[in-house]
Amino acid sequence: MNNRLKQARKYLNLSQEFVARQMNLSRPTISAIESGQRKVSAEELDRFSKLYGVSTEELMHGKVSDTVEAEMFARAFSELSDKDKKEIMNLIDFKRRYKEHIDE
């Protein structure tokens, strides 16, 4: 589970310091959890799940649904400025059109 917590944090581009503040824990505690030196309580697991936007089942057992990446993207996307959202949407459109051109 420690690796899944670390991967979820990194996927969202969150620092250990940010996660520690959100979880009301110290940064060394987050480091200890991610390195497997400290266990996670059920309450902490629930809070990690909400913070990272993934199920506790996924964090515990690695069960990944088809929509997990989309959910994580949507959560991160919703926190961006309108300018950044537009830039990302333009990039997505460019990549889609480029792929269509390459596939022809």
Secondary structure, DSSP 4 states (H G I P E B T S, - for coil): -HHHHHHHHHHTT--HHHHHHHHTS-HHHHHHHHTTSS---HHHHHHHHHHHTS-HHHHHH----TTHHHHHHHHHHHTS-HHHHHHHHHHHHHHHHHHHHHH-
